[in-house]
Amino acid sequence: MEIFRPMTDPVPPGVASLLARKREWHRLQARQPLQEKFRILLELQRQELPLLVRQRPLRPWERPWDITP
């Protein structure tokens, strides 16, 4: 059985560093222009498509958009 520590416990130094880097990465992502965010979204959809197709037929709303940002 896993024991969960209360949120008041100090965060280990390695984990604190990872959380800080993750927070900074999210800040940088949020500052990107909308066109770049949209390009990333389409790229992730294209990467996921083969995985979905192997598992089951695509639903109508899962078909990829044939556009470029």
C-alpha angles and dihedrals in degrees: 000000000000118000116216118213120224116256090247092071113105116259113243113251095246092051092046089055092050092049091050092051091047091050091051092048089053091050091052091048091051091053094055118109117262092249091058092047089051091049090053091049092052091047092052090049090052091050093051096046098081090051092053094045091054092053102045145332114294119255116232094257092050096064111115121252113245096219140106123220 
